């Protein structure tokens, strides 16, 4: 867990504990690295990896599935980058603590690392995220709120060969 952009009331240790809970709940094996940074850094990553020159809330980067090493695959499931700025805005607009918003984004990213892709799965990821949200005691899931029109801004989460953009 790298808190490149510090947020009042958010500790790296608490976020690491949640990453472990989310990973176990999803059934994802391997380490998940999370970077919480500013929108400028997220914009740069989004431009570099998705050719979209704008910030977004969460980006997912699954580990190289082409690796021949089982050990390498088991050690790292992938990486997630989150915009602290957008998480703060969304938490304000949606009326919950920023730590809750970060957990929602982490869960969404972990699902992408596990291979879920809501653009192509006919609702499978949305159903899984909804169930896990209840299990992990989180408010409205990311996919649900963007579909319902509650989103503070458009969202996207890519991985190799995967991208997401909701209206």
C-alpha positions as CSV (number, residue, x, y, z in Angstrom):
1,X,0.0,0.0,0.0
2,X,1.5,3.3,-1.1
3,X,-0.3,6.4,0.2
4,X,1.4,8.8,-2.2
5,X,-1.3,11.3,-1.4
6,X,-2.2,11.5,2.2
7,X,-5.8,11.7,3.2
8,X,-7.0,12.6,6.7
9,X,-8.5,9.7,8.5
10,X,-7.1,7.1,6.1
11,X,-4.2,4.8,7.2
12,X,-2.2,2.5,5.1
13,X,-2.6,-0.3,7.7
14,X,-6.4,-0.1,7.6
15,X,-6.4,-0.1,3.8
16,X,-4.0,-3.0,3.7
17,X,-6.4,-5.0,6.0
18,X,-9.3,-4.2,3.7
19,X,-7.3,-5.3,0.6
20,X,-6.7,-8.7,2.3
21,X,-10.4,-9.0,3.2
22,X,-11.5,-8.1,-0.3
23,X,-8.9,-10.4,-1.9
24,X,-10.1,-13.3,0.3
25,X,-13.8,-12.6,-0.4
26,X,-13.2,-12.6,-4.1
27,X,-11.0,-15.7,-4.0
28,X,-8.0,-13.9,-5.5
29,X,-4.6,-15.4,-4.8
30,X,-1.4,-13.4,-4.7
31,X,-0.4,-10.0,-3.5
32,X,-2.3,-6.9,-4.5
33,X,-0.3,-3.6,-4.6
34,X,-2.4,-0.4,-4.2
35,X,-1.3,3.1,-5.0
36,X,-3.4,6.0,-3.8
37,X,-2.2,9.1,-5.6
38,X,-3.4,12.3,-7.1
39,X,-5.5,12.8,-10.3
40,X,-2.4,14.1,-12.2
41,X,-0.6,10.8,-11.7
42,X,-3.8,8.8,-12.5
43,X,-4.3,10.9,-15.7
44,X,-0.7,10.1,-16.7
45,X,-1.3,6.3,-16.2
46,X,-4.6,6.4,-18.0
47,X,-3.0,8.2,-20.9
48,X,-0.1,5.8,-21.0
49,X,-2.0,2.5,-20.7
50,X,-5.4,3.3,-22.1
51,X,-4.7,6.3,-24.4
52,X,-7.4,8.3,-22.5
53,X,-6.0,11.7,-21.5
54,X,-8.1,12.3,-18.4
55,X,-8.1,11.3,-14.8
56,X,-10.3,8.4,-13.5
57,X,-11.0,7.0,-10.1
58,X,-9.5,3.5,-10.3
59,X,-7.2,1.6,-12.7
60,X,-6.5,-2.1,-12.4
61,X,-3.4,-3.8,-13.8
62,X,-3.5,-7.6,-13.5
63,X,-0.2,-9.5,-13.3
64,X,1.2,-10.7,-16.6
65,X,-0.8,-13.8,-17.2
66,X,1.7,-14.8,-19.9
67,X,4.4,-15.5,-17.3
68,X,5.5,-19.0,-17.4
69,X,6.5,-19.0,-13.7
70,X,3.8,-20.3,-11.4
71,X,5.7,-18.7,-8.5
72,X,5.5,-15.3,-10.1
73,X,1.8,-15.7,-10.8
74,X,1.1,-16.8,-7.2
75,X,3.1,-14.0,-5.7
76,X,1.4,-11.0,-7.4
77,X,-2.2,-10.8,-8.5
78,X,-1.7,-7.3,-9.8
79,X,-1.8,-3.6,-9.0
80,X,-4.5,-1.0,-8.5
81,X,-4.1,2.8,-8.7
82,X,-6.7,5.1,-7.1
83,X,-7.2,8.8,-7.4
84,X,-7.4,10.3,-3.9
85,X,-8.8,13.5,-5.4
86,X,-11.7,11.7,-7.1
87,X,-12.3,9.5,-4.1
88,X,-12.6,12.6,-1.9
89,X,-15.0,14.2,-4.3
90,X,-17.2,11.1,-4.6
91,X,-17.2,10.5,-0.8
92,X,-18.5,14.1,-0.4
93,X,-21.1,13.8,-3.1
94,X,-22.3,10.4,-1.9
95,X,-22.2,11.2,1.8
96,X,-19.9,8.6,3.2
97,X,-16.3,8.7,4.6
98,X,-13.5,8.8,2.1
99,X,-12.2,5.5,3.6
100,X,-15.4,3.9,2.6
101,X,-15.0,5.2,-1.0
102,X,-11.5,3.9,-1.1
103,X,-12.8,0.4,0.0
104,X,-15.4,0.5,-2.8
105,X,-12.7,1.3,-5.4
106,X,-10.4,-1.3,-4.0
107,X,-13.1,-4.0,-4.2
108,X,-13.9,-3.0,-7.7
109,X,-10.2,-3.2,-8.7
110,X,-9.8,-6.5,-7.0
111,X,-12.7,-7.9,-9.0
112,X,-11.0,-6.8,-12.2
113,X,-7.7,-8.4,-11.1
114,X,-9.7,-11.6,-10.6
115,X,-10.8,-11.5,-14.2
116,X,-14.2,-9.9,-14.0
117,X,-15.1,-7.5,-16.8
118,X,-18.5,-5.8,-16.5
119,X,-18.4,-4.6,-20.1
120,X,-18.5,-8.1,-21.4
121,X,-20.0,-10.3,-18.7
122,X,-23.7,-9.6,-18.9
123,X,-23.9,-8.4,-15.3
124,X,-21.8,-11.1,-13.7
125,X,-19.4,-8.6,-12.1
126,X,-22.2,-6.3,-11.0
127,X,-23.9,-9.2,-9.2
128,X,-20.7,-10.4,-7.6
129,X,-19.8,-6.8,-6.5
130,X,-23.3,-6.3,-5.0
131,X,-23.0,-9.5,-3.0
132,X,-19.5,-8.7,-1.8
133,X,-20.5,-5.2,-0.9
134,X,-23.1,-6.5,1.4
135,X,-20.7,-9.1,2.8
136,X,-18.0,-6.5,3.4
137,X,-20.6,-3.9,4.7
138,X,-20.1,-1.3,2.0
139,X,-22.7,1.1,0.6
140,X,-23.8,1.1,-3.0
141,X,-21.4,-0.7,-5.3
142,X,-19.5,1.2,-8.0
143,X,-21.3,-0.5,-11.0
144,X,-24.7,0.0,-9.3
145,X,-24.3,3.7,-8.6
146,X,-23.0,4.5,-12.1
147,X,-25.8,2.6,-13.7
148,X,-28.3,4.2,-11.4
149,X,-27.0,7.7,-12.3
150,X,-25.4,8.4,-8.9
151,X,-21.9,8.7,-10.2
152,X,-20.1,11.9,-9.5
153,X,-18.0,11.4,-12.7
154,X,-17.4,8.8,-15.3
155,X,-15.4,5.8,-14.2
156,X,-13.0,3.4,-15.9
157,X,-10.9,0.5,-14.9
158,X,-8.5,-1.1,-17.4
159,X,-6.3,-4.1,-17.4
160,X,-4.5,-5.7,-20.2
161,X,-7.1,-6.1,-22.9
162,X,-9.8,-4.8,-20.5
163,X,-11.3,-1.4,-20.2
164,X,-14.4,0.0,-18.7
165,X,-16.3,3.2,-19.3
166,X,-19.7,3.8,-17.9
167,X,-22.0,6.6,-19.0
